[in-house]
Amino acid sequence: MIHKAHSVRRAGRYLARATPSERFTTAARGEGRALVRAVRAAWRGPGRERDLAVQSLKAAAAALLAWLVAREWLGDPMALMAPWVAVVLVQATVYSSLRQAGQQFAAICCGTLLASGAEALTGSTLGGLALSVPLLMLLSNWPRFGDQGIYAATTALFTLASGTVSAVAVGHRVGQAALGAVIGVAVNALVLPPIHLRDVRENLAALARESGDVLHLVAAGLRRPGWDDGTSVGWLDASARLEHRLEALRAARRWSRESLQLTYGPLRALHRAPANVPPPEEDERFSRVTGHVTALTRSLAVAADPRRTPAPPGTAALHAYARLLDLIADTCHAEARRLLRGEERAAAGDGEVLSAMWELDRQLKAGLRKHAGQTAEATAVLGALLLQAENLWAEVLPEAQEQSHASPPGSAESGTSRGVP
């Protein structure tokens, strides 16, 4: 994580000095490498890249089928509308395909009828455009159309630009739109229907892994002498990226629920969608972990600000705290690997890790009592940091909370409560 941050800073300095042509070359190479990685990922096995490739090929197949049915089998000279609608309606889920099919068909009907009526009323193509397009652009913002409202205006332009406006032509266009909608939805629902259960697991595992990365980054910074508000800004940026990952997880959970609607059971088995998806409680647990990491980095930012009253604790306490964060970060990485493998949570954590955490917790509490007799500012900061570490401990290792009222391993006194109720 630290090496990656240094690489990003070096790349930023290089781009700041580079000429426009060098920047273009660098960007082109980066895009090329990303494309190669995506192709390799799609070839290796199931994943986001392969899902995108399948959906793209399905959309192309739906357009080709709609063209064959409309032009070759039905002999319709206005066969463009059917493949146009079909290719758009191969959406990310069957439910969204069906919903958008209704919205788009309604928008196309409005555009076709209003454009035809406007030309019949004005007697010219220009008059029809001037009368219908402004009204249809306003109508495209109607919430009932969703994001399909723009097709009302584009259909009007296509209708008037084709130069054939009659009752028969209107019927052909509306019929072709209906045909394309049926073919697009049918292809999406019957040919490898999109199931987005894998995205939940991947985003949840990524959130756990990146939470551990941020904790390792903070621990490494605490070990370096003279960390300041510049260092804490990097920690805040890293924790902010966790919020973006959390939003991606929530979006993936919504997609997974929607992708199971209107999806026929045997076709799910054909798609080989993952059966065991992490429960929503895991989302909530790592959402709380993200919140505690954010609170921790903010507490450190306040302690590093020379204009604020709180001051960081002594070096020995910071080093012990860094070791505790490293252990929690390692546990986050272990959780990420478990989630990717689809395994259940173990009944108890690693005994050695728990014992090490208990020992560091006792050391930090002893340091807190020592600071209490010296400076109130350092005591406040260490207390806040210890509280956030215990909150993280309670979420990442729930079994530690179960032991909170029992004697910790290797100690003679009972432990204190882990986390905030």
C-alpha positions as CSV (number, residue, x, y, z in Angstrom):
1,M,0.0,0.0,0.0
2,I,2.8,2.4,0.9
3,H,4.8,1.5,-2.2
4,K,1.7,2.0,-4.3
5,A,1.2,5.5,-2.8
6,H,4.8,6.5,-3.6
7,S,4.3,5.2,-7.1
8,V,1.2,7.3,-7.6
9,R,3.0,10.4,-6.3
10,R,6.0,9.8,-8.7
11,A,3.6,9.4,-11.6
12,G,1.8,12.6,-10.6
13,R,5.2,14.5,-10.6
14,Y,6.1,13.0,-14.0
15,L,2.7,14.0,-15.6
16,A,3.1,17.6,-14.2
17,R,6.4,18.0,-16.1
18,A,5.4,16.1,-19.2
19,T,4.4,17.6,-22.6
20,P,0.9,17.1,-24.0
21,S,2.2,14.5,-26.4
22,E,3.9,12.6,-23.6
23,R,0.8,12.7,-21.5
24,F,-1.3,11.4,-24.4
25,T,1.2,8.6,-24.9
26,T,1.2,7.7,-21.2
27,A,-2.6,7.7,-21.1
28,A,-2.8,5.6,-24.2
29,R,-0.4,3.0,-22.8
30,G,-2.3,2.9,-19.5
31,E,-5.6,2.3,-21.4
32,G,-3.9,-0.4,-23.5
33,R,-2.6,-2.2,-20.4
34,A,-6.1,-1.9,-18.8
35,L,-7.6,-3.4,-21.9
36,V,-5.2,-6.3,-21.9
37,R,-5.9,-7.0,-18.2
38,A,-9.6,-7.0,-18.9
39,V,-9.3,-9.5,-21.8
40,R,-7.1,-11.8,-19.7
41,A,-9.5,-11.6,-16.8
42,A,-12.4,-12.5,-19.1
43,W,-10.5,-15.4,-20.5
44,R,-9.3,-16.8,-17.2
45,G,-12.7,-17.3,-15.6
46,P,-16.0,-15.9,-14.2
47,G,-15.9,-12.3,-13.1
48,R,-17.0,-8.8,-13.9
49,E,-15.1,-8.7,-17.2
50,R,-16.6,-11.9,-18.5
51,D,-20.1,-10.7,-17.5
52,L,-19.6,-7.5,-19.5
53,A,-18.4,-9.5,-22.5
54,V,-21.4,-11.8,-22.3
55,Q,-23.8,-8.9,-22.1
56,S,-22.2,-7.2,-25.0
57,L,-22.4,-10.3,-27.2
58,K,-26.0,-10.8,-26.2
59,A,-26.9,-7.2,-27.2
60,A,-25.3,-7.8,-30.6
61,A,-27.1,-11.1,-31.0
62,A,-30.4,-9.5,-30.1
63,A,-29.9,-6.7,-32.7
64,L,-29.0,-9.3,-35.4
65,L,-32.0,-11.4,-34.6
66,A,-34.4,-8.4,-34.6
67,W,-33.0,-7.4,-38.0
68,L,-33.5,-10.9,-39.5
69,V,-37.0,-11.2,-38.1
70,A,-38.1,-7.7,-39.3
71,R,-36.3,-7.5,-42.6
72,E,-35.9,-11.0,-43.9
73,W,-38.9,-12.8,-42.4
74,L,-41.5,-10.0,-42.2
75,G,-40.1,-8.0,-45.2
76,D,-40.5,-4.7,-43.4
77,P,-38.6,-1.9,-45.2
78,M,-38.4,0.1,-41.9
79,A,-36.5,-2.6,-40.1
80,L,-34.0,-0.2,-38.4
81,M,-36.3,0.4,-35.4
82,A,-36.4,-3.3,-34.2
83,P,-32.6,-3.9,-33.8
84,W,-32.2,-0.4,-32.4
85,V,-34.7,-1.1,-29.6
86,A,-33.4,-4.7,-29.1
87,V,-29.8,-3.7,-28.6
88,V,-30.7,-1.1,-26.0
89,L,-32.9,-3.4,-23.9
90,V,-30.2,-6.0,-23.1
91,Q,-29.8,-4.5,-19.7
92,A,-27.9,-5.5,-16.6
93,T,-30.9,-7.4,-15.2
94,V,-34.0,-9.0,-16.6
95,Y,-36.2,-6.8,-14.4
96,S,-34.5,-3.6,-15.7
97,S,-34.9,-4.8,-19.3
98,L,-38.6,-5.3,-18.8
99,R,-39.1,-2.0,-17.0
100,Q,-37.1,-0.1,-19.6
101,A,-38.9,-1.9,-22.4
102,G,-42.2,-0.4,-21.3
103,Q,-40.7,3.0,-20.8
104,Q,-39.0,3.1,-24.1
105,F,-42.0,1.7,-26.0
106,A,-44.1,4.5,-24.5
107,A,-41.5,7.1,-25.4
108,I,-41.2,5.8,-29.0
109,C,-45.0,5.9,-29.4
110,C,-45.2,9.4,-28.1
111,G,-42.4,10.6,-30.4
112,T,-43.8,8.9,-33.5
113,L,-47.3,10.0,-33.0
114,L,-46.5,13.6,-32.0
115,A,-44.0,14.1,-34.9
116,S,-46.4,12.7,-37.4
117,G,-49.2,14.8,-36.1
118,A,-47.0,17.9,-36.1
119,E,-46.0,17.4,-39.7
120,A,-49.6,16.8,-40.8
121,L,-50.6,20.0,-39.0
122,T,-47.9,22.2,-40.4
123,G,-47.5,20.6,-43.8
124,S,-43.7,20.6,-43.7
125,T,-40.8,18.7,-42.1
126,L,-39.3,21.9,-40.6
127,G,-42.6,22.9,-39.1
128,G,-43.0,19.4,-37.7
129,L,-39.6,19.5,-36.1
130,A,-40.1,23.0,-34.7
131,L,-43.5,22.0,-33.2
132,S,-42.7,18.5,-31.9
133,V,-39.1,18.4,-30.7
134,P,-39.3,21.2,-28.0
135,L,-42.5,19.5,-26.6
136,L,-40.9,16.1,-26.6
137,M,-37.7,17.3,-25.0
138,L,-39.8,18.7,-22.1
139,L,-41.7,15.4,-22.0
140,S,-38.5,13.4,-21.9
141,N,-38.0,14.7,-18.3
142,W,-41.2,13.1,-17.1
143,P,-40.2,10.7,-14.3
144,R,-42.4,8.0,-15.6
145,F,-40.1,7.6,-18.6
146,G,-37.0,7.2,-16.4
147,D,-33.9,7.5,-18.5
148,Q,-35.7,6.4,-21.6
149,G,-37.5,9.7,-22.2
150,I,-34.9,11.0,-24.7
151,Y,-36.0,8.3,-27.1
152,A,-39.2,10.3,-27.7
153,A,-37.3,13.2,-29.2
154,T,-34.8,11.0,-31.2
155,T,-37.7,8.9,-32.6
156,A,-39.4,12.1,-33.7
157,L,-36.2,13.2,-35.5
158,F,-35.9,9.8,-37.1
159,T,-39.5,9.8,-38.2
160,L,-39.4,13.3,-39.8
161,A,-36.0,12.8,-41.3
162,S,-37.0,9.6,-43.1
163,G,-39.5,11.6,-45.2
164,T,-42.2,9.0,-44.9
165,V,-45.0,10.1,-42.6
166,S,-48.3,8.3,-42.9
167,A,-50.6,6.0,-40.9
168,V,-48.9,3.0,-42.4
169,A,-45.4,4.3,-41.6
170,V,-46.5,5.1,-38.0
171,G,-47.9,1.6,-37.6
172,H,-44.7,0.1,-39.0
173,R,-42.5,2.0,-36.6
174,V,-44.6,1.3,-33.5
175,G,-44.8,-2.4,-34.5
176,Q,-41.0,-2.6,-35.0
177,A,-40.4,-1.0,-31.6
178,A,-42.6,-3.6,-30.0
179,L,-40.9,-6.4,-31.9
180,G,-37.4,-5.1,-30.9
181,A,-38.5,-4.8,-27.2
182,V,-39.8,-8.4,-27.2
183,I,-36.6,-9.8,-28.7
184,G,-34.3,-7.8,-26.5
185,V,-36.1,-8.8,-23.3
186,A,-36.4,-12.4,-24.4
187,V,-32.7,-12.7,-25.2
188,N,-31.7,-11.2,-21.9
189,A,-34.1,-13.4,-19.9
190,L,-33.5,-16.7,-21.8
191,V,-29.8,-16.6,-22.8
192,L,-27.5,-16.6,-19.8
193,P,-29.6,-14.2,-17.7
194,P,-27.4,-11.8,-15.8
195,I,-27.1,-12.7,-12.2
196,H,-25.0,-10.2,-10.1
197,L,-24.5,-12.3,-6.9
198,R,-20.7,-12.5,-7.5
199,D,-20.4,-8.7,-7.4
200,V,-21.5,-8.6,-3.7
201,R,-18.9,-11.0,-2.6
202,E,-16.1,-9.3,-4.6
203,N,-17.0,-5.8,-3.3
204,L,-17.4,-7.0,0.3
205,A,-14.0,-8.8,0.1
206,A,-12.5,-5.6,-1.4
207,L,-13.9,-3.5,1.4
208,A,-12.4,-5.8,4.0
209,R,-9.0,-5.9,2.2
210,E,-8.9,-2.1,1.7
211,S,-9.8,-1.6,5.3
212,G,-6.8,-3.6,6.3
213,D,-4.6,-1.7,3.8
214,V,-5.6,1.6,5.5
215,L,-4.9,0.3,8.9
216,H,-1.5,-0.9,7.8
217,L,-0.8,2.5,6.2
218,V,-1.7,4.2,9.5
219,A,0.4,1.8,11.6
220,A,3.4,2.4,9.3
221,G,3.0,6.2,9.7
222,L,2.8,6.0,13.5
223,R,6.2,4.2,13.6
224,R,7.9,7.0,11.6
225,P,9.2,9.8,13.8
226,G,7.8,13.3,13.2
227,W,4.5,12.4,11.5
228,D,2.5,15.6,11.0
229,D,-0.8,16.9,9.4
230,G,0.6,16.1,5.9
231,T,0.8,12.4,6.8
232,S,-2.7,12.5,8.3
233,V,-4.1,14.0,5.1
234,G,-3.0,10.8,3.3
235,W,-4.8,8.7,5.9
236,L,-8.0,10.8,5.5
237,D,-7.8,10.3,1.7
238,A,-7.4,6.6,2.1
239,S,-10.4,6.3,4.5
240,A,-12.4,8.4,2.1
241,R,-11.8,5.8,-0.6
242,L,-13.3,3.3,1.8
243,E,-16.6,5.2,1.6
244,H,-16.6,4.9,-2.2
245,R,-16.0,1.2,-1.9
246,L,-18.9,1.0,0.6
247,E,-21.2,2.7,-1.9
248,A,-20.1,0.2,-4.5
249,L,-21.0,-2.6,-2.2
250,R,-24.4,-1.2,-1.5
251,A,-25.0,-0.8,-5.3
252,A,-23.9,-4.4,-5.8
253,R,-26.3,-5.6,-3.2
254,R,-29.2,-3.7,-4.9
255,W,-28.2,-5.2,-8.3
256,S,-28.0,-8.7,-6.8
257,R,-31.6,-8.4,-5.4
258,E,-32.9,-7.0,-8.7
259,S,-31.1,-9.6,-10.8
260,L,-33.0,-12.4,-9.0
261,Q,-36.4,-10.9,-10.0
262,L,-38.1,-12.5,-13.0
263,T,-35.2,-14.9,-13.5
264,Y,-36.3,-18.5,-14.2
265,G,-34.7,-20.9,-11.8
266,P,-33.2,-23.5,-14.2
267,L,-31.7,-20.6,-16.2
268,R,-29.9,-19.4,-13.1
269,A,-28.3,-22.9,-12.8
270,L,-27.3,-22.7,-16.4
271,H,-25.6,-19.4,-15.7
272,R,-23.7,-21.1,-12.8
273,A,-24.3,-18.1,-10.5
274,P,-22.7,-18.5,-7.1
275,A,-25.1,-20.0,-4.6
276,N,-23.6,-18.8,-1.3
277,V,-23.7,-15.0,-1.1
278,P,-22.6,-13.2,2.0
279,P,-25.6,-12.2,4.1
280,P,-26.6,-8.5,4.4
281,E,-25.4,-8.6,8.0
282,E,-21.8,-8.7,6.6
283,D,-22.4,-5.5,4.7
284,E,-23.5,-3.8,8.0
285,R,-20.5,-5.2,9.9
286,F,-18.0,-3.8,7.4
287,S,-19.9,-0.6,7.1
288,R,-19.3,-0.1,10.9
289,V,-15.6,-1.1,10.3
290,T,-15.4,1.7,7.7
291,G,-16.9,4.2,10.1
292,H,-14.5,3.3,12.9
293,V,-11.5,3.6,10.5
294,T,-12.7,7.0,9.4
295,A,-13.1,8.1,13.1
296,L,-9.6,6.8,13.8
297,T,-8.0,8.8,11.0
298,R,-9.9,11.9,12.0
299,S,-8.7,11.6,15.6
300,L,-5.1,11.3,14.3
301,A,-5.6,14.3,12.1
302,V,-6.7,16.4,15.0
303,A,-3.7,15.2,17.1
304,A,-1.3,16.1,14.3
305,D,-2.7,19.6,13.7
306,P,-0.4,22.0,15.6
307,R,-3.3,24.5,15.8
308,R,-5.4,22.1,17.9
309,T,-5.0,21.5,21.7
310,P,-4.8,17.6,21.6
311,A,-1.3,16.2,21.3
312,P,-0.1,12.8,20.2
313,P,0.9,10.3,23.0
314,G,4.5,9.1,23.5
315,T,6.5,7.0,21.1
316,A,6.2,3.8,23.1
317,A,2.4,4.0,23.2
318,L,2.2,4.8,19.5
319,H,4.4,1.8,18.6
320,A,2.2,-0.5,20.7
321,Y,-0.8,1.0,19.1
322,A,0.7,0.5,15.6
323,R,1.3,-3.2,16.4
324,L,-2.4,-3.5,17.5
325,L,-3.5,-1.9,14.2
326,D,-1.3,-4.3,12.2
327,L,-3.0,-7.3,13.9
328,I,-6.4,-5.9,13.2
329,A,-5.4,-5.2,9.6
330,D,-4.1,-8.8,9.2
331,T,-7.4,-10.0,10.4
332,C,-9.2,-7.8,7.8
333,H,-7.1,-9.4,5.1
334,A,-7.9,-12.9,6.4
335,E,-11.6,-12.0,6.3
336,A,-11.2,-10.8,2.7
337,R,-9.7,-14.1,1.7
338,R,-12.5,-16.0,3.5
339,L,-15.2,-14.0,1.7
340,L,-13.6,-14.6,-1.7
341,R,-13.5,-18.4,-1.0
342,G,-17.1,-18.3,0.1
343,E,-16.4,-19.8,3.5
344,E,-18.3,-19.4,6.7
345,R,-16.9,-17.5,9.7
346,A,-14.9,-19.6,12.1
347,A,-16.3,-20.0,15.6
348,A,-13.2,-18.5,17.1
349,G,-10.2,-16.5,15.8
350,D,-6.6,-17.3,15.9
351,G,-5.6,-17.9,19.5
352,E,-2.1,-16.4,19.1
353,V,-3.5,-13.3,17.5
354,L,-6.1,-12.8,20.2
355,S,-3.5,-13.3,22.9
356,A,-1.3,-10.7,21.3
357,M,-4.2,-8.3,21.0
358,W,-5.0,-8.8,24.7
359,E,-1.4,-8.1,25.7
360,L,-1.2,-4.9,23.6
361,D,-4.5,-3.8,25.0
362,R,-3.1,-4.2,28.5
363,Q,0.0,-2.3,27.6
364,L,-2.0,0.6,26.1
365,K,-4.3,0.8,29.1
366,A,-1.2,0.9,31.4
367,G,0.1,3.7,29.2
368,L,-3.2,5.5,29.4
369,R,-3.0,5.4,33.2
370,K,0.5,6.7,33.0
371,H,-0.4,9.6,30.7
372,A,-3.3,10.5,33.0
373,G,-0.8,11.6,35.6
374,Q,1.1,13.7,33.1
375,T,-0.8,15.6,30.3
376,A,-4.5,15.7,29.8
377,E,-4.1,16.3,26.0
378,A,-2.1,13.2,25.3
379,T,-4.4,11.2,27.6
380,A,-7.5,12.3,25.6
381,V,-5.9,11.4,22.3
382,L,-4.7,7.9,23.5
383,G,-8.1,7.2,25.0
384,A,-9.9,8.1,21.8
385,L,-7.5,6.0,19.7
386,L,-7.8,3.0,22.1
387,L,-11.6,3.3,21.9
388,Q,-11.6,3.2,18.1
389,A,-9.2,0.2,18.1
390,E,-11.5,-1.7,20.5
391,N,-14.5,-0.9,18.3
392,L,-12.6,-2.2,15.3
393,W,-11.6,-5.3,17.3
394,A,-15.2,-6.0,18.2
395,E,-16.4,-5.8,14.6
396,V,-13.5,-7.7,13.0
397,L,-13.3,-10.4,15.7
398,P,-16.8,-10.7,17.3
399,E,-15.6,-13.6,19.4
400,A,-13.3,-11.2,21.3
401,Q,-16.5,-9.4,22.4
402,E,-17.9,-12.6,23.7
403,Q,-14.8,-13.1,25.8
404,S,-14.9,-9.5,27.1
405,H,-16.5,-10.5,30.4
406,A,-14.2,-13.4,30.8
407,S,-10.5,-13.5,31.7
408,P,-8.3,-12.8,28.6
409,P,-5.8,-15.5,27.6
410,G,-2.8,-15.5,29.9
411,S,-4.2,-12.9,32.3
412,A,-5.3,-13.0,35.9
413,E,-7.9,-10.2,35.7
414,S,-11.1,-10.0,33.7
415,G,-11.1,-8.2,30.5
416,T,-13.0,-5.0,29.8
417,S,-15.8,-4.5,27.3
418,R,-14.8,-4.4,23.7
419,G,-16.4,-1.8,21.5
420,V,-19.2,0.6,22.2
421,P,-22.7,-0.8,22.7
